[in-house]
Amino acid sequence: MPNSKIPESIRRKVKLRARNLCEYCLALGTFSFHPFPVDHIIPVSKGGDDDTGNLANTCQFCNSSKHDKTEAFDPLTGELVSLFHPRKHSWQQHFTWSEDFSSVLGITPIGRATVACLKMNREEAINLRAALNAFGVHPPK
């Protein structure tokens, strides 16, 4: 459900900046059954604001899985680490694609924790990525 207090003009800017991709899992908004909500990277409940620097375009699943979290446990080390921050971190620094481009692989503690917390490799996402890859539209350029 979209956050109604963020003006539509700001939502459009966030979507355009993200090229209509989820800024966490890189899902393509064009092929989504649900409109992409705008996420507060740092939740309002934790001091975040509505500035565009704190807003990210997200798929519904990443948004609802993240909820108000800013940290999660790295499944490899058990260490509590920050989640991926689309304004401060580079996607390529923390993630890569599996050989067949169907799974997001975390390559740092932040990446691994984010993949696990946001459930980026749920069956439906893997299946959609495989199908979109077969049509030449995944991974996004």
BANU-275581 format. One line per 2 residues: number of its first residue (from 1); their letters; for each residue z, y, x of N, C-alpha, C, O. Coordinates in nm, 4 decimals, always signed. Layout:
<pts>
NUM) A) Z:Y:X:Z:Y:X:Z:Y:X:Z:Y:X ~ ...
</pts>
This chain:
<pts>
1) MP) +0.0000:-0.1176:+0.0849:+0.0000:+0.0000:+0.0000:+0.0000:+0.1236:+0.0892:+0.0885:+0.1384:+0.1734 ~ -0.0969:+0.2119:+0.0723:-0.1048:+0.3292:+0.1580:+0.0166:+0.4197:+0.1418:+0.0727:+0.4328:+0.0331
3) NS) +0.0555:+0.4819:+0.2527:+0.1641:+0.5791:+0.2501:+0.1072:+0.7084:+0.1929:+0.0263:+0.7743:+0.2583 ~ +0.1482:+0.7455:+0.0724:+0.0880:+0.8579:+0.0017:+0.1231:+0.9931:+0.0620:+0.0579:+1.0927:+0.0306
5) KI) +0.2245:+0.9991:+0.1478:+0.2607:+1.1297:+0.2011:+0.1713:+1.1728:+0.3172:+0.1732:+1.2901:+0.3546 ~ +0.0942:+1.0831:+0.3744:+0.0003:+1.1196:+0.4803:-0.1290:+1.1639:+0.4132:-0.1912:+1.0853:+0.3416
7) PE) -0.1704:+1.2878:+0.4350:-0.2907:+1.3392:+0.3689:-0.4154:+1.2568:+0.4015:-0.4291:+1.2029:+0.5114 ~ -0.5041:+1.2483:+0.3054:-0.6279:+1.1725:+0.3223:-0.7086:+1.2226:+0.4418:-0.7727:+1.1423:+0.5096
9) SI) -0.7072:+1.3510:+0.4690:-0.7818:+1.4052:+0.5837:-0.7278:+1.3483:+0.7151:-0.8049:+1.3222:+0.8074 ~ -0.5976:+1.3292:+0.7239:-0.5373:+1.2710:+0.8443:-0.5720:+1.1222:+0.8524:-0.6025:+1.0712:+0.9602
11) RR) -0.5674:+1.0532:+0.7394:-0.6047:+0.9111:+0.7367:-0.7471:+0.8915:+0.7877:-0.7745:+0.7993:+0.8646 ~ -0.8371:+0.9789:+0.7442:-0.9771:+0.9693:+0.7884:-0.9878:+0.9899:+0.9392:-1.0639:+0.9198:+1.0059
13) KV) -0.9125:+1.0851:+0.9936:-0.9143:+1.1100:+1.1386:-0.8647:+0.9875:+1.2152:-0.9221:+0.9494:+1.3172 ~ -0.7577:+0.9266:+1.1648:-0.7009:+0.8086:+1.2304:-0.8022:+0.6938:+1.2274:-0.8231:+0.6266:+1.3283
15) KL) -0.8648:+0.6717:+1.1121:-0.9642:+0.5652:+1.0972:-1.0847:+0.5892:+1.1882:-1.1344:+0.4964:+1.2521 ~ -1.1308:+0.7128:+1.1937:-1.2451:+0.7472:+1.2780:-1.2116:+0.7284:+1.4254:-1.2910:+0.6719:+1.5006
17) RA) -1.0951:+0.7750:+1.4665:-1.0525:+0.7608:+1.6064:-1.0504:+0.6128:+1.6451:-1.0864:+0.5774:+1.7574 ~ -1.0084:+0.5273:+1.5530:-0.9969:+0.3834:+1.5786:-1.1289:+0.3096:+1.5564:-1.1348:+0.1880:+1.5745
19) RN) -1.2326:+0.3795:+1.5182:-1.3633:+0.3189:+1.4872:-1.3504:+0.2117:+1.3788:-1.4221:+0.1117:+1.3793 ~ -1.2569:+0.2351:+1.2857:-1.2284:+0.1450:+1.1741:-1.1855:+0.0060:+1.2204:-1.2105:-0.0935:+1.1523
21) LC) -1.1209:+0.0003:+1.3361:-1.0630:-0.1242:+1.3860:-0.9121:-0.1190:+1.3689:-0.8529:-0.0111:+1.3683 ~ -0.8502:-0.2351:+1.3550:-0.7045:-0.2418:+1.3644:-0.6707:-0.2145:+1.5104:-0.7258:-0.2784:+1.6000
23) EY) -0.5821:-0.1215:+1.5342:-0.5513:-0.0835:+1.6718:-0.4605:-0.1835:+1.7419:-0.4292:-0.1666:+1.8598 ~ -0.4183:-0.2862:+1.6718:-0.3386:-0.3925:+1.7332:-0.4259:-0.5161:+1.7598:-0.4411:-0.5561:+1.8752
25) CL) -0.4827:-0.5764:+1.6566:-0.5577:-0.7011:+1.6738:-0.7090:-0.6813:+1.6833:-0.7824:-0.7776:+1.7051 ~ -0.7557:-0.5597:+1.6674:-0.8974:-0.5220:+1.6708:-0.9793:-0.5819:+1.5568:-1.1007:-0.5974:+1.5696
27) AL) -0.9142:-0.6158:+1.4457:-0.9883:-0.6601:+1.3272:-1.0807:-0.5483:+1.2825:-1.0476:-0.4303:+1.2947 ~ -1.1951:-0.5855:+1.2312:-1.2941:-0.4887:+1.1855:-1.2688:-0.4561:+1.0385:-1.2735:-0.5448:+0.9532
29) GT) -1.2423:-0.3307:+1.0093:-1.2148:-0.2880:+0.8730:-1.3302:-0.3140:+0.7786:-1.3094:-0.3325:+0.6587 ~ -1.4508:-0.3156:+0.8307:-1.5704:-0.3392:+0.7500:-1.5667:-0.4753:+0.6820:-1.6250:-0.4929:+0.5751
31) FS) -1.4986:-0.5716:+0.7433:-1.4966:-0.7076:+0.6909:-1.3617:-0.7463:+0.6320:-1.3310:-0.8648:+0.6194 ~ -1.2822:-0.6482:+0.5963:-1.1489:-0.6740:+0.5416:-1.1520:-0.6736:+0.3896:-1.2259:-0.5972:+0.3276
33) FH) -1.0708:-0.7600:+0.3310:-1.0562:-0.7615:+0.1855:-0.9686:-0.6466:+0.1370:-0.9744:-0.6089:+0.0200 ~ -0.8876:-0.5909:+0.2266:-0.7922:-0.4865:+0.1902:-0.8169:-0.3624:+0.2744:-0.8526:-0.3732:+0.3917
35) PF) -0.7982:-0.2443:+0.2159:-0.8100:-0.1225:+0.2964:-0.7041:-0.1219:+0.4058:-0.5937:-0.1728:+0.3870 ~ -0.7384:-0.0644:+0.5190:-0.6439:-0.0581:+0.6302:-0.5440:+0.0538:+0.6083:-0.5829:+0.1687:+0.5868
37) PV) -0.4152:+0.0212:+0.6135:-0.3138:+0.1262:+0.6031:-0.2960:+0.1970:+0.7375:-0.3353:+0.1457:+0.8423 ~ -0.2368:+0.3143:+0.7318:-0.2002:+0.3881:+0.8524:-0.0568:+0.3489:+0.8870:+0.0322:+0.3525:+0.8021
39) DH) -0.0362:+0.3117:+1.0122:+0.0942:+0.2683:+1.0603:+0.1603:+0.3794:+1.1402:+0.0949:+0.4483:+1.2185 ~ +0.2894:+0.3962:+1.1200:+0.3684:+0.4811:+1.2086:+0.4059:+0.3934:+1.3287:+0.4846:+0.2998:+1.3148
41) II) +0.3509:+0.4229:+1.4441:+0.3781:+0.3425:+1.5632:+0.5289:+0.3403:+1.5882:+0.5885:+0.2336:+1.6027 ~ +0.5890:+0.4568:+1.5929:+0.7347:+0.4673:+1.5923:+0.7712:+0.4973:+1.4470:+0.7402:+0.6055:+1.3973
43) PV) +0.8359:+0.4045:+1.3789:+0.8656:+0.4232:+1.2364:+0.9467:+0.5499:+1.2104:+1.0263:+0.5927:+1.2940 ~ +0.9254:+0.6080:+1.0945:+1.0015:+0.7260:+1.0534:+1.1504:+0.6945:+1.0574:+1.2313:+0.7795:+1.0945
45) SK) +1.1867:+0.5720:+1.0190:+1.3279:+0.5317:+1.0193:+1.3886:+0.5303:+1.1592:+1.5107:+0.5269:+1.1745 ~ +1.3020:+0.5330:+1.2624:+1.3499:+0.5335:+1.4016:+1.3118:+0.6630:+1.4728:+1.3046:+0.6678:+1.5956
47) GG) +1.2873:+0.7688:+1.3933:+1.2602:+0.8995:+1.4517:+1.1139:+0.9354:+1.4661:+1.0822:+1.0428:+1.5172 ~ +1.0239:+0.8487:+1.4226:+0.8808:+0.8785:+1.4305:+0.8410:+0.9832:+1.3284:+0.9125:+1.0075:+1.2311
49) DD) +0.7249:+1.0454:+1.3519:+0.6784:+1.1494:+1.2604:+0.5355:+1.1198:+1.2154:+0.4783:+1.0160:+1.2488 ~ +0.4793:+1.2137:+1.1387:+0.3447:+1.1973:+1.0842:+0.2369:+1.2587:+1.1725:+0.1231:+1.2741:+1.1283
51) DT) +0.2700:+1.2940:+1.2960:+0.1718:+1.3473:+1.3891:+0.0674:+1.2393:+1.4181:+0.1014:+1.1213:+1.4270 ~ -0.0580:+1.2786:+1.4326:-0.1627:+1.1785:+1.4554:-0.1380:+1.0952:+1.5807:-0.1875:+0.9828:+1.5897
53) GN) -0.0635:+1.1470:+1.6768:-0.0297:+1.0712:+1.7964:+0.0659:+0.9565:+1.7692:+0.0841:+0.8696:+1.8545 ~ +0.1268:+0.9552:+1.6521:+0.2173:+0.8480:+1.6140:+0.1590:+0.7614:+1.5026:+0.2295:+0.6793:+1.4438
55) LA) +0.0321:+0.7796:+1.4742:-0.0307:+0.7047:+1.3650:-0.1397:+0.6138:+1.4205:-0.2138:+0.6515:+1.5113 ~ -0.1483:+0.4935:+1.3644:-0.2489:+0.3969:+1.4063:-0.3156:+0.3354:+1.2843:-0.2514:+0.3121:+1.1819
57) NT) -0.4434:+0.3100:+1.2962:-0.5181:+0.2366:+1.1951:-0.4827:+0.0888:+1.2124:-0.4921:+0.0357:+1.3230 ~ -0.4424:+0.0225:+1.1049:-0.3999:-0.1167:+1.1167:-0.4539:-0.2009:+1.0024:-0.4782:-0.1520:+0.8920
59) CQ) -0.4720:-0.3290:+1.0322:-0.5040:-0.4202:+0.9232:-0.3746:-0.4435:+0.8437:-0.2646:-0.4187:+0.8931 ~ -0.3897:-0.4898:+0.7247:-0.2747:-0.5112:+0.6377:-0.1749:-0.6095:+0.6989:-0.0538:-0.5912:+0.6866
61) FC) -0.2256:-0.7128:+0.7643:-0.1360:-0.8157:+0.8170:-0.0557:-0.7649:+0.9358:+0.0650:-0.7877:+0.9424 ~ -0.1206:-0.6960:+1.0306:-0.0456:-0.6399:+1.1444:+0.0564:-0.5382:+1.0947:+0.1696:-0.5345:+1.1428
63) NS) +0.0162:-0.4558:+0.9987:+0.1053:-0.3537:+0.9467:+0.2291:-0.4157:+0.8822:+0.3412:-0.3723:+0.9084 ~ +0.2090:-0.5162:+0.7989:+0.3241:-0.5751:+0.7298:+0.4078:-0.6615:+0.8242:+0.5287:-0.6733:+0.8045
65) SK) +0.3471:-0.7214:+0.9253:+0.4238:-0.8006:+1.0221:+0.5059:-0.7106:+1.1139:+0.6185:-0.7444:+1.1503 ~ +0.4498:-0.5967:+1.1510:+0.5209:-0.5038:+1.2383:+0.6342:-0.4361:+1.1631:+0.7445:-0.4219:+1.2159
67) HD) +0.6079:-0.3948:+1.0417:+0.7049:-0.3262:+0.9565:+0.7695:-0.2117:+1.0342:+0.7001:-0.1166:+1.0701 ~ +0.8979:-0.2174:+1.0610:+0.9643:-0.1079:+1.1333:+1.0040:-0.1485:+1.2756:+1.0896:-0.0853:+1.3375
69) KT) +0.9414:-0.2535:+1.3259:+0.9765:-0.3030:+1.4594:+0.9101:-0.2179:+1.5689:+0.7979:-0.1697:+1.5530 ~ +0.9809:-0.2015:+1.6774:+0.9255:-0.1372:+1.7974:+0.9436:-0.2285:+1.9183:+0.8913:-0.1999:+2.0260
71) EA) +1.0171:-0.3376:+1.9012:+1.0435:-0.4333:+2.0084:+1.0367:-0.5742:+1.9512:+1.0551:-0.5966:+1.8315 ~ +1.0097:-0.6680:+2.0411:+1.0113:-0.8099:+2.0039:+1.0347:-0.8911:+2.1308:+1.0288:-0.8384:+2.2419
73) FD) +1.0610:-1.0182:+2.1128:+1.0868:-1.1053:+2.2272:+0.9565:-1.1619:+2.2821:+0.8710:-1.2092:+2.2071 ~ +0.9429:-1.1564:+2.4133:+0.8317:-1.2215:+2.4824:+0.8551:-1.3721:+2.4703:+0.9572:-1.4209:+2.5186
75) PL) +0.7642:-1.4477:+2.4076:+0.7872:-1.5906:+2.3886:+0.7914:-1.6697:+2.5197:+0.8435:-1.7812:+2.5226 ~ +0.7376:-1.6137:+2.6270:+0.7387:-1.6836:+2.7551:+0.8715:-1.6673:+2.8283:+0.9253:-1.7640:+2.8823
77) TG) +0.9244:-1.5450:+2.8302:+1.0458:-1.5179:+2.9080:+1.1711:-1.5034:+2.8228:+1.2827:-1.5125:+2.8740 ~ +1.1534:-1.4811:+2.6945:+1.2672:-1.4562:+2.6064:+1.3206:-1.3147:+2.6168:+1.4192:-1.2809:+2.5513
79) EL) +1.2574:-1.2318:+2.6978:+1.3001:-1.0932:+2.7185:+1.2601:-1.0062:+2.5995:+1.1504:-1.0208:+2.5457 ~ +1.3493:-0.9157:+2.5584:+1.3183:-0.8182:+2.4540:+1.2374:-0.7058:+2.5173:+1.2836:-0.6405:+2.6109
81) VS) +1.1163:-0.6831:+2.4661:+1.0272:-0.5818:+2.5231:+0.9693:-0.4941:+2.4120:+0.9728:-0.5305:+2.2945 ~ +0.9174:-0.3812:+2.4500:+0.8494:-0.2930:+2.3552:+0.7241:-0.3603:+2.3031:+0.6592:-0.4377:+2.3736
83) LF) +0.6910:-0.3297:+2.1783:+0.5627:-0.3729:+2.1244:+0.4528:-0.2826:+2.1797:+0.4800:-0.1729:+2.2284 ~ +0.3293:-0.3296:+2.1718:+0.2131:-0.2529:+2.2140:+0.2095:-0.1201:+2.1395:+0.2274:-0.1155:+2.0178
85) HP) +0.1864:-0.0132:+2.2131:+0.1789:+0.1227:+2.1579:+0.0360:+0.1731:+2.1797:-0.0007:+0.2063:+2.2925 ~ -0.0450:+0.1793:+2.0738:-0.1864:+0.2146:+2.0893:-0.2149:+0.3506:+2.1539:-0.3253:+0.3719:+2.2041
87) RK) -0.1196:+0.4418:+2.1538:-0.1424:+0.5719:+2.2171:-0.1012:+0.5731:+2.3635:-0.1514:+0.6535:+2.4420 ~ -0.0100:+0.4841:+2.4002:+0.0423:+0.4847:+2.5373:-0.0117:+0.3713:+2.6234:-0.0125:+0.3814:+2.7461
89) HS) -0.0566:+0.2641:+2.5603:-0.1019:+0.1460:+2.6338:-0.2509:+0.1235:+2.6151:-0.3092:+0.1646:+2.5148 ~ -0.3108:+0.0587:+2.7115:-0.4505:+0.0170:+2.7029:-0.4560:-0.1259:+2.6500:-0.3853:-0.2133:+2.7001
91) WQ) -0.5389:-0.1500:+2.5501:-0.5507:-0.2843:+2.4922:-0.5862:-0.3855:+2.6009:-0.5263:-0.4929:+2.6078 ~ -0.6828:-0.3518:+2.6853:-0.7291:-0.4434:+2.7889:-0.6216:-0.4737:+2.8941:-0.6290:-0.5765:+2.9614
93) QH) -0.5245:-0.3880:+2.9084:-0.4158:-0.4115:+3.0040:-0.3196:-0.5183:+2.9528:-0.2563:-0.5876:+3.0325 ~ -0.3081:-0.5324:+2.8225:-0.2081:-0.6217:+2.7643:-0.2652:-0.7439:+2.6927:-0.1930:-0.8400:+2.6659
95) FT) -0.3949:-0.7400:+2.6617:-0.4561:-0.8484:+2.5844:-0.5923:-0.8846:+2.6417:-0.6558:-0.8061:+2.7120 ~ -0.6342:-1.0044:+2.6097:-0.7704:-1.0475:+2.6344:-0.8075:-1.1439:+2.5220:-0.7235:-1.1803:+2.4396
97) WS) -0.9335:-1.1843:+2.5198:-0.9793:-1.2804:+2.4190:-0.9804:-1.4199:+2.4782:-1.0004:-1.4370:+2.5984 ~ -0.9591:-1.5186:+2.3944:-0.9763:-1.6576:+2.4369:-1.1241:-1.6772:+2.4712:-1.2074:-1.5924:+2.4391
99) ED) -1.1557:-1.7873:+2.5352:-1.2931:-1.8129:+2.5788:-1.3932:-1.8044:+2.4637:-1.5051:-1.7567:+2.4824 ~ -1.3535:-1.8505:+2.3449:-1.4444:-1.8466:+2.2295:-1.4274:-1.7198:+2.1446:-1.4873:-1.7080:+2.0377
101) FS) -1.3462:-1.6258:+2.1922:-1.3224:-1.4965:+2.1275:-1.2524:-1.5063:+1.9915:-1.2540:-1.4103:+1.9144 ~ -1.1918:-1.6200:+1.9618:-1.1278:-1.6345:+1.8308:-0.9783:-1.6014:+1.8323:-0.9194:-1.5770:+1.7270
103) SV) -0.9175:-1.6004:+1.9497:-0.7735:-1.5730:+1.9596:-0.7477:-1.4559:+2.0533:-0.8177:-1.4365:+2.1527 ~ -0.6458:-1.3786:+2.0192:-0.5983:-1.2716:+2.1057:-0.4928:-1.3328:+2.1971:-0.3986:-1.3965:+2.1501
105) LG) -0.5088:-1.3132:+2.3276:-0.4138:-1.3665:+2.4241:-0.3354:-1.2521:+2.4861:-0.3941:-1.1581:+2.5397 ~ -0.2043:-1.2596:+2.4790:-0.1199:-1.1618:+2.5456:-0.1124:-1.1956:+2.6932:-0.0826:-1.3097:+2.7287
107) IT) -0.1388:-1.0986:+2.7803:-0.1394:-1.1252:+2.9247:-0.0252:-1.0544:+2.9973:-0.0147:-1.0616:+3.1197 ~ +0.0590:-0.9869:+2.9219:+0.1779:-0.9215:+2.9757:+0.2920:-0.9506:+2.8781:+0.2670:-0.9989:+2.7677
109) PI) +0.4158:-0.9224:+2.9166:+0.5243:-0.9408:+2.8202:+0.5012:-0.8612:+2.6909:+0.5251:-0.9130:+2.5818 ~ +0.4553:-0.7369:+2.7023:+0.4254:-0.6556:+2.5834:+0.3175:-0.7215:+2.4989:+0.3298:-0.7289:+2.3766
111) GR) +0.2121:-0.7693:+2.5635:+0.1035:-0.8350:+2.4908:+0.1491:-0.9609:+2.4213:+0.1189:-0.9816:+2.3038 ~ +0.2220:-1.0457:+2.4929:+0.2686:-1.1715:+2.4325:+0.3634:-1.1470:+2.3161:+0.3536:-1.2125:+2.2123
113) AT) +0.4552:-1.0523:+2.3337:+0.5502:-1.0208:+2.2267:+0.4782:-0.9659:+2.1043:+0.5131:-0.9990:+1.9909 ~ +0.3784:-0.8825:+2.1273:+0.3035:-0.8224:+2.0164:+0.2209:-0.9274:+1.9437:+0.2185:-0.9293:+1.8207
115) VA) +0.1535:-1.0146:+2.0173:+0.0749:-1.1222:+1.9548:+0.1651:-1.2078:+1.8661:+0.1289:-1.2409:+1.7532 ~ +0.2818:-1.2430:+1.9175:+0.3738:-1.3280:+1.8402:+0.4313:-1.2540:+1.7201:+0.4312:-1.3064:+1.6087
117) CL) +0.4804:-1.1324:+1.7423:+0.5452:-1.0567:+1.6349:+0.4491:-1.0245:+1.5207:+0.4852:-1.0356:+1.4035 ~ +0.3269:-0.9847:+1.5553:+0.2296:-0.9455:+1.4538:+0.1481:-1.0645:+1.4022:+0.0608:-1.0487:+1.3169
119) KM) +0.1774:-1.1820:+1.4545:+0.1097:-1.3061:+1.4105:-0.0422:-1.2896:+1.4184:-0.1150:-1.3245:+1.3255 ~ -0.0873:-1.2364:+1.5299:-0.2291:-1.2047:+1.5461:-0.3211:-1.3261:+1.5414:-0.4397:-1.3124:+1.5111
121) NR) -0.2685:-1.4440:+1.5706:-0.3532:-1.5626:+1.5751:-0.3263:-1.6590:+1.4598:-0.3310:-1.7810:+1.4761 ~ -0.2983:-1.6017:+1.3438:-0.2836:-1.6859:+1.2253:-0.4203:-1.7484:+1.1944:-0.5240:-1.6947:+1.2335
123) EE) -0.4193:-1.8588:+1.1260:-0.5410:-1.9379:+1.1032:-0.6544:-1.8546:+1.0422:-0.7696:-1.8660:+1.0841 ~ -0.6217:-1.7720:+0.9444:-0.7261:-1.6933:+0.8771:-0.7944:-1.5963:+0.9734:-0.9160:-1.5780:+0.9672
125) AI) -0.7176:-1.5351:+1.0612:-0.7741:-1.4406:+1.1580:-0.8639:-1.5128:+1.2576:-0.9721:-1.4641:+1.2906 ~ -0.8199:-1.6275:+1.3052:-0.9005:-1.7063:+1.3998:-1.0318:-1.7479:+1.3349:-1.1380:-1.7366:+1.3962
127) NL) -1.0248:-1.7962:+1.2103:-1.1464:-1.8386:+1.1404:-1.2428:-1.7222:+1.1186:-1.3636:-1.7372:+1.1374 ~ -1.1899:-1.6064:+1.0791:-1.2763:-1.4901:+1.0577:-1.3398:-1.4447:+1.1888:-1.4589:-1.4139:+1.1924
129) RA) -1.2615:-1.4405:+1.2963:-1.3179:-1.3998:+1.4260:-1.4295:-1.4949:+1.4693:-1.5324:-1.4504:+1.5200 ~ -1.4098:-1.6252:+1.4495:-1.5125:-1.7228:+1.4874:-1.6405:-1.7000:+1.4076:-1.7502:-1.7032:+1.4635
131) AL) -1.6270:-1.6771:+1.2778:-1.7447:-1.6527:+1.1940:-1.8145:-1.5226:+1.2334:-1.9371:-1.5183:+1.2440 ~ -1.7366:-1.4167:+1.2550:-1.7961:-1.2881:+1.2938:-1.8608:-1.2959:+1.4313:-1.9614:-1.2296:+1.4565
133) NA) -1.8035:-1.3764:+1.5206:-1.8631:-1.3960:+1.6525:-1.9987:-1.4644:+1.6390:-2.0935:-1.4297:+1.7094 ~ -2.0078:-1.5619:+1.5484:-2.1339:-1.6321:+1.5264:-2.2428:-1.5376:+1.4769:-2.3613:-1.5600:+1.5018
135) FG) -2.2021:-1.4312:+1.4061:-2.2978:-1.3321:+1.3567:-2.3169:-1.2168:+1.4547:-2.3913:-1.1229:+1.4263 ~ -2.2506:-1.2233:+1.5694:-2.2699:-1.1229:+1.6735:-2.1978:-0.9912:+1.6532:-2.2333:-0.8915:+1.7160
137) VH) -2.0965:-0.9884:+1.5663:-2.0254:-0.8628:+1.5421:-1.8808:-0.8662:+1.5924:-1.8054:-0.7711:+1.5719 ~ -1.8425:-0.9758:+1.6581:-1.7079:-0.9876:+1.7161:-1.7229:-1.0487:+1.8537:-1.8046:-1.1393:+1.8699
139) PP) -1.6499:-1.0050:+1.9519:-1.5504:-0.8970:+1.9484:-1.6182:-0.7621:+1.9395:-1.7352:-0.7471:+1.9746 ~ -1.5419:-0.6626:+1.8914:-1.5990:-0.5289:+1.8811:-1.6354:-0.4739:+2.0182:-1.5682:-0.5016:+2.1175
141) K) -1.7399:-0.3977:+2.0220:-1.7868:-0.3386:+2.1489:-1.7054:-0.2177:+2.1848:-1.7301:-0.1550:+2.2878
</pts>
